[in-house]
């Protein structure tokens, strides 16, 4: 590797680039760009540009636009820019300096002047980088020490409380997981990655008030008396008073967040908690989440007064309200992230908390650096980090749809396999060519929302959607990974699987997502996968007529056989690759058509009705099956569409063995409308 400093010359004139190269001599490694777009691409991909010599008038992207991009992504903090241009007007010079240029040299230029200014600029920025590195190290060490002191103080409380020493780490880990799950479900609380890190750190102080509770009460093996419990409850107010009376940092976000957690982490959603009887959203979200994390860890950990419950039992107890009422949205989060929570707390117990603390300290240090408007990490570190993350992520998949989005240039590149099988260009620029990506606009919006919910600590997220492969829309399980630099807008990278990857994914999770009796998709599959769809073309609800009578007269074995035969008949009538048949409950089935013309939809439902009616059950020759169907067509959002289809189903059941459909938009799905009814549609 060359030890020479690297200079990028961006000028649309090959002659000018050659003259500058000759002037600078052999002491530098020279890179060249013939327009602004090339210069931006090199700045993004190269690891060690030390200086940019930039012309103003260039095709595709001029010098001012390059400077604007460098400001937008903070490259200007790390790469000095000397403007070299024939434009001598003061307005040009002033604008260049306003955009961050270090120097401005007008043509025709003198060799000695160019070389001297290049040397001076490189020396100045070398000194600045050393100073930035020293400041960053000092801030990092300070925050690491602060985080260590918080943990020492928290563990002192744990030691007095006779706990294992892992409670604080468990609370921080559980809080972090619950918060990340929450922001993926809703943006109601406007939580950023920095907020999540702050709340997780502050959660370590939730029980600091126990430092003033008598040990005879703290470590009593049996049930507390009413008087003892009243004393125990005061740890919330004692902890908040300790923080409130701090002689310093009263206005810091950490102290304010820790105060809310200390005082209110025993409040409950229904207002039956303590010390202030807050109810619902009166309780700060930080306290709500830490409260749930605290209860979960208390249940799953051994205490002097109880044995540990297993994960499933603990979750069941919380959901049943045995530990008080919690925010229903947080209970959904607990259910969704339960497996991850159980796994990560087990890992945390085995590995200790050193890496967790270092990560928190690094996160806070980086935030402080950004707030102080200091230049970010060295561009070399950022670029190498991005390359390593990309390599690790892409190596997980072979022959799959891969796409790499660069937020700096708006460049979207597909893997060769993806471009060939999706029928899209290998390289695109967003947002100008968004319609050529192969993704539906609604799915792009879902991807953007999912990526916004990620963070450097939790960069991965997953979605399900239809993508075009070999000319046909197919279900895909999409895995996304966000790449983060410390001082620029995140650069995202994602994979959308390979041909029919959803089938492979759901085959792997077959038992989890399929109904044991009928082999149709189950309600879990609907809630976890299908509910994420923005909208579909059509929805139908199916119900086996007189199912109760079948069970009563012929027995439940006959009823089971009837359901299995019904599913086989329906499956034979639909396109199994795209359409989804879900056993919604009992003998009710939900049929979802993401993309289907209206006349085909109506024909399909009639085909199902007729096919079921023609079925013969060999073991029960007197039993004749019929099915009633209610269908809705027209850009349906799932919940309103299902409700309307269910209403039409019950109208159809009144006539028995009918198909009743309605065609209108999703917005109209909740309004009463005349139905289109026929025996033969």
C-alpha positions in Angstrom: 0.0 0.0 0.0 1.3 3.4 -0.9 2.3 5.9 1.8 1.7 8.8 -0.5 -1.1 11.2 0.3 -4.1 10.8 -2.1 -5.4 13.8 -4.0 -8.6 13.7 -6.1 -8.7 16.1 -9.1 -12.3 16.7 -10.4 -12.3 18.6 -13.7 -14.1 18.0 -17.0 -11.0 19.0 -18.9 -8.5 16.2 -19.4 -5.9 18.9 -20.2 -6.5 20.7 -16.9 -6.2 17.4 -15.0 -2.9 16.6 -16.7 -1.5 20.1 -15.9 -2.4 19.8 -12.2 -1.0 16.3 -12.0 2.3 17.5 -13.5 2.4 20.5 -11.2 2.0 18.3 -8.1 4.8 16.0 -9.1 5.4 12.4 -8.0 4.9 13.0 -4.3 1.2 12.3 -4.3 -1.1 9.6 -5.5 -3.5 11.2 -8.0 -7.1 10.1 -8.7 -9.2 11.8 -11.5 -12.9 12.5 -12.0 -14.3 14.0 -15.2 -17.5 15.3 -13.6 -19.1 15.9 -10.2 -21.0 12.7 -10.1 -17.8 10.7 -10.5 -16.2 12.7 -7.8 -19.0 12.0 -5.4 -18.8 8.3 -6.2 -15.0 8.2 -5.6 -15.4 10.1 -2.3 -18.0 7.5 -1.2 -16.0 4.4 -2.2 -12.3 5.5 -1.7 -11.0 5.0 1.8 -8.3 7.7 2.1 -8.8 10.8 0.1 -6.7 13.5 1.7 -7.6 16.5 -0.6 -10.0 17.4 -3.4 -9.1 19.8 -6.1 -12.4 20.8 -7.5 -13.5 22.7 -10.7 -16.8 24.6 -10.7 -18.2 24.2 -14.2 -18.7 20.5 -14.9 -21.4 18.4 -16.6 -23.9 16.2 -14.7 -23.0 17.8 -11.3 -21.1 21.0 -10.9 -18.6 21.9 -8.2 -21.1 23.7 -6.0 -23.4 20.6 -6.1 -20.4 18.4 -5.1 -19.8 20.8 -2.1 -23.5 20.6 -1.2 -23.3 16.8 -1.1 -20.1 16.9 0.9 -21.9 19.1 3.4 -25.0 17.0 3.5 -23.0 13.8 4.4 -20.3 15.7 6.5 -17.4 14.6 4.2 -16.4 18.3 4.2 -15.4 17.8 7.8 -12.7 15.3 6.8 -11.7 16.1 3.2 -10.4 19.6 2.5 -11.4 21.2 -0.8 -9.4 23.7 -2.9 -11.5 25.2 -5.7 -9.5 25.6 -9.0 -11.5 27.5 -11.5 -11.4 30.2 -14.3 -14.4 31.9 -12.7 -13.1 35.0 -10.9 -16.4 36.7 -9.9 -16.7 37.4 -6.2 -20.1 35.7 -6.1 -18.4 32.4 -7.1 -15.6 32.8 -4.6 -18.0 33.7 -1.8 -20.3 30.9 -2.5 -17.5 28.3 -2.5 -16.2 29.5 0.9 -19.8 29.5 2.3 -20.1 25.8 1.2 -16.9 24.9 3.0 -14.1 25.2 0.5 -10.7 25.6 2.3 -9.1 27.7 -0.5 -9.8 29.2 -4.0 -7.2 29.3 -6.8 -8.1 31.2 -10.0 -6.7 30.2 -13.4 -4.2 30.7 -14.9 -2.4 29.3 -11.9 1.2 29.4 -10.8 2.9 26.0 -10.1 4.6 27.3 -6.9 1.3 28.8 -5.6 -0.6 25.5 -6.2 2.0 23.3 -4.6 2.4 25.6 -1.5 -1.4 25.8 -0.9 -1.8 22.1 -1.3 1.0 21.4 1.2 -0.4 24.0 3.7 -3.9 22.6 3.5 -2.8 19.0 4.0 -0.7 20.0 7.0 -3.6 21.9 8.6 -6.0 19.1 8.2 -3.5 16.5 9.5 -3.2 18.6 12.7 -7.0 18.9 13.0 -7.5 15.2 12.7 -5.1 14.5 15.5 -6.9 17.0 17.7 -10.3 15.4 16.9 -9.0 12.0 17.7 -7.7 13.2 21.0 -11.0 14.8 21.9 -13.0 11.8 20.8 -10.8 9.5 23.0 -11.2 11.8 26.0 -15.0 12.0 25.6 -15.2 8.2 25.1 -13.2 7.5 28.2 -15.3 10.0 30.3 -18.5 8.4 29.2 -17.2 4.9 29.7 -16.2 5.9 33.3 -19.7 7.5 33.9 -21.4 4.3 32.6 -19.1 2.2 34.8 -20.0 4.4 37.9 -23.7 4.0 37.1 -23.3 0.2 37.0 -21.2 0.1 40.2 -23.9 2.1 42.0 -26.6 -0.1 40.7 -24.8 -3.3 41.7 -24.3 -1.9 45.2 -28.1 -1.8 45.5 -28.3 -5.3 44.0 -25.7 -6.6 46.5 -27.8 -5.2 49.5 -30.9 -6.7 47.9 -29.3 -10.1 47.8 -29.8 -10.4 44.0 -27.5 -12.3 41.5 -25.8 -9.2 40.2 -27.3 -9.7 36.7 -30.6 -7.8 37.4 -29.3 -4.5 36.1 -28.0 -6.0 32.9 -31.2 -7.9 32.4 -33.3 -4.8 32.8 -31.1 -2.8 30.4 -31.2 -5.6 27.8 -35.0 -6.2 28.1 -35.7 -2.4 28.0 -33.6 -2.1 24.8 -35.4 -5.1 23.1 -38.9 -3.9 24.1 -38.2 -0.3 22.9 -36.9 -1.5 19.5 -39.9 -3.7 19.1 -42.1 -0.7 20.1 -40.7 1.7 17.5 -41.2 -1.0 14.8 -44.9 -1.1 15.7 -45.7 2.6 16.1 -44.1 6.1 15.9 -46.5 7.3 18.6 -43.8 8.0 21.1 -41.2 9.5 18.7 -38.3 7.5 20.0 -35.0 7.8 18.3 -32.0 5.4 18.6 -30.4 7.9 21.0 -33.6 7.9 23.1 -33.6 4.1 23.3 -29.9 4.1 24.4 -30.5 6.8 27.0 -33.6 5.0 28.5 -31.7 1.7 28.6 -28.8 3.3 30.4 -31.0 5.1 32.8 -32.9 1.9 33.6 -29.9 0.8 35.6 -30.9 3.3 38.3 -34.5 2.1 38.7 -34.1 0.6 42.1 -31.5 3.0 43.5 -34.0 4.0 46.3 -33.6 0.5 47.8 -30.3 1.7 49.2 -32.4 3.3 52.1 -34.7 0.3 52.7 -33.8 -1.9 55.7 -32.1 -5.2 54.8 -34.5 -7.1 57.0 -37.3 -6.1 54.6 -35.2 -6.2 51.4 -34.1 -9.8 51.9 -37.0 -11.2 53.9 -37.6 -14.7 52.5 -41.3 -14.8 53.3 -44.3 -12.6 52.4 -44.0 -9.0 53.5 -46.5 -7.7 56.1 -48.7 -4.7 55.1 -46.5 -2.4 57.1 -43.3 -3.8 55.5 -44.7 -3.5 52.0 -45.5 0.2 52.7 -41.9 0.7 53.6 -40.7 -1.2 50.5 -42.9 1.0 48.3 -41.0 4.1 49.4 -38.0 3.1 47.4 -39.6 4.8 44.4 -39.9 8.2 46.1 -36.5 7.8 47.8 -34.8 7.1 44.5 -36.4 10.0 42.8 -35.5 12.3 45.7 -31.9 11.2 45.5 -31.8 12.2 41.8 -33.8 15.4 42.4 -31.4 16.6 45.0 -28.2 16.0 43.0 -26.1 19.2 43.2 -25.2 19.0 39.5 -26.5 17.8 36.1 -30.1 18.5 37.1 -31.1 19.4 33.6 -29.4 16.5 31.8 -31.5 14.1 29.8 -30.0 11.2 31.7 -31.0 12.5 35.1 -34.5 13.5 34.0 -35.1 10.1 32.4 -33.7 8.2 35.5 -36.0 10.3 37.7 -39.1 9.3 35.8 -38.0 5.6 35.8 -37.2 5.6 39.6 -40.4 7.3 40.6 -42.9 5.7 38.3 -41.7 2.2 37.3 -44.3 0.7 39.7 -47.2 2.6 38.3 -49.8 0.5 36.4 -51.9 1.1 33.3 -55.2 1.0 35.2 -54.0 3.5 37.9 -53.5 0.9 40.6 -49.8 1.3 41.0 -47.7 3.5 43.2 -46.6 6.0 44.4 -48.8 8.5 42.6 -51.5 6.3 41.0 -50.8 7.5 37.5 -52.9 5.9 34.8 -52.4 5.1 31.1 -50.3 7.5 29.2 -49.8 9.7 32.3 -47.0 7.3 32.9 -43.9 8.2 30.9 -43.1 5.6 28.3 -39.6 5.1 29.8 -41.1 4.1 33.1 -43.7 1.9 31.4 -41.1 -0.1 29.5 -38.8 -0.5 32.5 -41.7 -1.6 34.6 -42.5 -4.4 32.2 -38.8 -5.4 31.9 -38.5 -5.3 35.8 -41.6 -7.6 36.2 -40.4 -10.0 33.6 -36.9 -10.4 35.1 -38.3 -10.7 38.6 -40.5 -13.6 37.4 -37.8 -15.4 35.5 -35.0 -14.9 38.1 -34.6 -16.7 41.4 -35.2 -14.5 44.5 -34.8 -15.2 48.2 -38.6 -15.5 48.4 -39.3 -17.5 45.2 -38.0 -19.8 42.6 -37.6 -18.7 39.0 -40.5 -19.2 36.5 -39.7 -20.3 33.0 -40.2 -17.8 30.1 -43.5 -19.1 28.9 -45.0 -19.1 32.4 -43.8 -15.6 33.1 -45.2 -14.2 29.9 -48.5 -15.9 30.5 -48.7 -14.5 34.1 -48.0 -11.0 32.7 -50.6 -11.3 29.9 -53.2 -12.6 32.4 -52.7 -9.5 34.6 -51.3 -11.4 37.6 -48.6 -8.7 38.0 -50.8 -5.7 37.3 -52.1 -4.1 34.1 -49.7 -2.9 31.4 -50.0 -0.9 28.3 -51.7 -3.3 25.7 -49.3 -2.1 23.1 -46.3 -3.1 25.2 -47.9 -6.5 25.9 -48.0 -7.0 22.1 -44.4 -6.1 22.0 -43.6 -8.6 24.7 -45.4 -11.3 22.8 -43.6 -10.5 19.6 -40.1 -10.2 21.0 -40.5 -13.0 23.6 -38.2 -15.5 21.9 -35.5 -12.8 21.4 -35.9 -11.6 24.9 -35.5 -15.1 26.4 -32.4 -15.8 24.2 -30.6 -12.5 24.8 -31.1 -12.6 28.6 -29.7 -16.1 28.6 -26.7 -15.0 26.6 -26.3 -11.9 28.8 -26.3 -14.1 31.9 -23.5 -16.2 30.5 -21.2 -13.4 29.0 -21.6 -10.6 31.6 -22.0 -7.0 30.7 -18.6 -5.6 29.7 -19.4 -5.4 25.9 -22.9 -4.0 26.6 -21.4 -1.2 28.7 -18.7 -0.4 26.2 -21.3 -0.1 23.4 -23.4 2.3 25.5 -20.4 4.4 26.3 -19.4 4.5 22.6 -23.0 5.5 21.6 -23.1 8.4 24.1 -19.7 9.5 23.1 -20.6 9.6 19.5 -23.8 11.6 20.3 -21.8 14.1 22.2 -19.3 14.5 19.4 -22.2 15.1 16.9 -23.8 17.7 19.2 -20.5 19.5 19.6 -20.3 19.8 15.8 -17.0 18.0 15.8 -15.9 16.1 12.7 -16.9 12.5 12.8 -14.8 9.4 12.6 -12.0 9.2 10.1 -13.3 8.3 6.6 -11.1 5.3 6.5 -12.7 3.7 9.5 -16.2 4.4 8.2 -15.5 3.0 4.7 -13.8 -0.1 6.1 -16.7 -0.6 8.6 -19.3 -0.4 5.8 -17.3 -2.9 3.6 -17.1 -5.4 6.5 -20.8 -5.1 7.3 -21.7 -5.6 3.6 -19.4 -8.6 3.4 -20.8 -10.3 6.5 -24.4 -9.6 5.3 -24.1 -10.7 1.7 -22.2 -13.9 2.7 -25.3 -15.1 4.5 -27.1 -15.6 1.2 -26.3 -17.3 -2.1 -28.1 -16.8 -5.5 -30.7 -14.5 -4.0 -32.1 -11.1 -4.8 -29.6 -8.7 -3.3 -29.7 -4.9 -3.5 -27.4 -2.2 -2.1 -28.7 1.3 -1.6 -26.2 4.2 -1.1 -27.9 7.2 0.5 -25.0 9.5 -0.4 -25.5 9.2 -4.2 -29.0 7.7 -4.4 -27.5 4.8 -6.2 -29.4 1.5 -6.0 -27.6 -1.6 -7.4 -29.0 -5.1 -7.7 -27.0 -8.3 -7.8 -26.6 -9.9 -11.3 -29.0 -12.7 -10.4 -31.6 -10.2 -9.1 -31.4 -8.0 -12.2 -31.7 -11.0 -14.5 -34.6 -12.7 -12.8 -36.5 -9.6 -11.7 -36.1 -7.9 -15.1 -34.8 -4.7 -13.7 -31.7 -2.6 -14.5 -28.6 -3.5 -12.4 -28.0 0.1 -11.5 -30.6 2.8 -10.7 -30.7 6.2 -9.2 -33.4 7.1 -6.6 -35.8 8.7 -6.4 -35.8 9.4 -10.2 -36.0 5.8 -11.3 -38.0 4.3 -8.4 -40.7 2.9 -10.7 -38.1 0.6 -12.3 -37.1 -1.1 -9.0 -39.7 -3.9 -9.2 -41.0 -2.9 -5.8 -44.6 -1.6 -5.3 -44.8 1.9 -3.9 -46.6 0.6 -0.8 -43.8 -1.9 -0.2 -41.1 0.8 -0.6 -42.9 2.8 2.0 -42.9 -0.3 4.3 -39.2 -0.8 3.7 -38.5 2.9 4.6 -40.5 2.7 7.8 -38.8 -0.6 8.8 -35.3 0.8 8.2 -36.1 4.0 10.2 -36.8 1.8 13.2 -33.4 0.2 13.1 -30.3 1.4 14.9 -26.5 0.7 14.8 -27.1 -1.8 17.7 -30.1 -3.4 16.0 -29.6 -3.0 12.2 -31.7 -6.0 11.0 -35.4 -6.2 10.2 -37.6 -8.5 8.2 -40.7 -8.1 5.9 -42.8 -10.2 3.6 -43.9 -8.9 0.2 -44.6 -9.9 -3.4 -41.8 -9.3 -5.9 -41.6 -10.0 -9.6 -39.3 -13.0 -10.4 -39.2 -14.5 -13.9 -42.3 -12.6 -14.9 -44.5 -13.7 -12.0 -45.2 -12.1 -8.7 -44.0 -14.3 -5.9 -44.0 -14.1 -2.1 -40.6 -13.2 -0.7 -39.2 -13.0 2.8 -37.1 -9.8 2.8 -34.2 -9.3 5.2 -32.9 -5.8 5.6 -29.8 -4.5 7.2 -29.0 -0.9 7.8 -25.4 0.3 7.7 -24.5 3.2 9.9 -21.7 5.8 9.8 -21.2 8.0 12.8 -21.5 11.3 11.0 -23.7 10.8 7.9 -27.2 9.6 6.9 -27.3 5.8 7.2 -26.4 3.8 4.2 -28.9 0.9 3.8 -28.3 -2.6 2.4 -30.9 -5.4 2.0 -31.7 -8.8 0.6 -35.0 -9.9 -0.8 -34.3 -13.6 -0.9 -34.1 -15.8 -3.9 -36.7 -17.2 -6.3 -39.6 -18.5 -4.1 -37.7 -17.7 -0.9 -40.9 -17.3 1.0 -41.8 -20.9 0.3 -38.5 -22.0 1.7 -38.9 -19.7 4.7 -42.4 -20.9 5.5 -41.5 -24.6 4.8 -38.8 -24.2 7.4 -41.4 -22.8 9.8 -44.1 -25.2 8.6 -45.3 -26.3 12.0 -45.4 -22.8 13.3 -47.4 -21.3 10.4 -49.7 -24.1 9.3 -52.9 -25.5 10.8 -52.3 -29.0 12.1 -55.6 -30.4 10.9 -56.0 -28.8 7.5 -52.5 -27.7 6.5 -53.9 -24.3 5.6 -52.0 -21.3 7.0 -53.0 -20.6 10.6 -54.0 -17.5 12.5 -50.4 -17.0 13.7 -49.3 -16.7 10.0 -51.9 -14.1 9.4 -51.0 -12.0 12.4 -47.2 -12.3 11.9 -46.9 -12.1 8.1 -50.1 -11.3 6.2 -51.2 -8.4 8.4 -48.1 -6.5 7.4 -49.5 -6.1 3.8 -50.5 -2.6 3.0 -53.4 -3.5 0.7 -54.6 -6.4 -1.5 -56.9 -6.6 -4.5 -59.5 -8.9 -3.0 -60.6 -10.7 0.2 -63.0 -13.6 0.7 -64.4 -15.3 3.9 -65.6 -18.9 3.5 -67.7 -20.9 5.9 -68.7 -24.6 5.7 -72.5 -24.7 5.9 -74.1 -26.5 8.9 -70.8 -27.5 10.3 -72.2 -27.9 13.8 -74.9 -30.3 12.6 -72.2 -32.3 10.8 -70.3 -32.8 14.1 -73.5 -33.5 16.0 -74.9 -36.1 13.5 -71.8 -37.7 12.1 -69.3 -37.0 14.8 -66.2 -34.8 15.1 -64.1 -37.2 13.0 -66.5 -36.5 10.1 -66.2 -32.7 10.8 -62.4 -32.9 10.6 -62.6 -34.8 7.4 -65.0 -32.2 6.0 -62.6 -29.4 6.8 -59.7 -31.2 5.2 -61.6 -31.9 2.1 -62.8 -28.2 2.0 -59.2 -27.0 2.1 -58.1 -29.4 -0.6 -60.9 -28.2 -2.8 -60.2 -24.5 -2.2 -56.4 -25.0 -2.7 -57.1 -26.6 -6.1 -59.0 -23.6 -7.2 -56.5 -20.9 -6.3 -52.9 -20.1 -7.3 -51.0 -21.5 -4.3 -47.9 -19.4 -5.0 -49.5 -16.0 -4.4 -52.9 -16.4 -2.8 -53.2 -17.3 0.9 -55.8 -19.5 2.5 -55.9 -19.1 6.3 -57.9 -21.0 8.8 -59.3 -17.9 10.5 -61.2 -19.7 13.3 -63.3 -22.9 13.6 -64.8 -23.6 10.2 -64.2 -20.0 8.9 -61.5 -19.5 6.3 -59.9 -16.3 5.0 -58.8 -16.2 1.4 -56.5 -13.3 0.4 -55.8 -12.4 -3.3 -52.9 -9.8 -3.4 -53.3 -9.3 -7.2 -56.2 -10.6 -9.2 -58.6 -9.0 -11.9 -62.1 -8.5 -10.7 -63.7 -10.9 -13.2 -61.3 -13.6 -12.3 -62.0 -13.1 -8.6 -65.7 -13.6 -9.1 -65.1 -16.6 -11.3 -62.7 -18.1 -8.7 -65.2 -17.8 -5.9 -68.0 -19.4 -7.9 -65.5 -22.2 -8.9 -64.8 -22.8 -5.2 -68.5 -22.9 -4.4 -69.3 -25.3 -7.2 -66.3 -27.6 -6.5 -67.3 -28.0 -2.8 -70.9 -28.7 -3.7 -69.8 -31.5 -6.1 -67.6 -33.2 -3.5 -68.6 -36.7 -2.2 -67.3 -38.2 1.0 -67.0 -41.9 0.5 -67.3 -42.8 4.2 -70.4 -40.6 4.6 -72.5 -41.0 1.4 -75.4 -39.1 2.8 -73.4 -36.1 3.7 -73.3 -33.3 1.1 -71.0 -30.3 1.7 -71.8 -26.8 0.7 -70.0 -23.5 1.4 -71.0 -19.9 1.7 -68.7 -17.1 0.6 -68.5 -13.4 1.1 -66.0 -11.5 -1.0 -64.8 -7.9 -1.3 -62.9 -6.5 -4.3 -61.0 -3.3 -4.9 -57.8 -2.2 -3.2 -58.7 -3.5 0.2 -56.8 -2.7 3.4 -57.0 -5.9 5.4 -59.0 -5.1 8.5 -61.8 -3.1 6.9 -61.9 -5.6 4.0 -62.2 -8.6 6.4 -65.0 -7.0 8.3 -67.0 -6.3 5.1 -66.3 -9.8 3.7 -67.5 -11.3 7.0 -70.8 -9.3 6.8 -71.3 -10.5 3.2 -70.5 -14.1 4.3 -73.4 -14.1 6.9 -75.7 -12.7 4.2 -74.7 -15.6 2.0 -75.2 -18.1 4.8 -78.9 -17.0 5.1 -79.4 -18.3 1.6 -76.9 -21.2 2.1 -74.4 -22.2 -0.6 -74.2 -18.7 -2.0 -71.4 -16.3 -3.2 -72.0 -12.7 -2.4 -69.5 -10.1 -3.5 -69.1 -6.3 -3.4 -66.7 -4.3 -5.4 -65.5 -0.9 -4.1 -62.5 0.9 -2.7 -61.0 0.3 0.7 -62.3 3.7 2.0 -65.9 2.6 1.2 -65.4 -0.8 2.8 -66.9 0.3 6.1 -70.0 1.9 4.4 -73.1 -0.1 3.8 -73.6 -0.8 0.1 -76.0 -2.8 -2.1 -74.6 -6.3 -2.6 -74.2 -8.1 -5.9 -75.8 -11.5 -5.3 -76.3 -14.4 -7.7 -76.3 -18.2 -7.7 -73.9 -18.1 -10.6 -71.4 -15.3 -10.8 
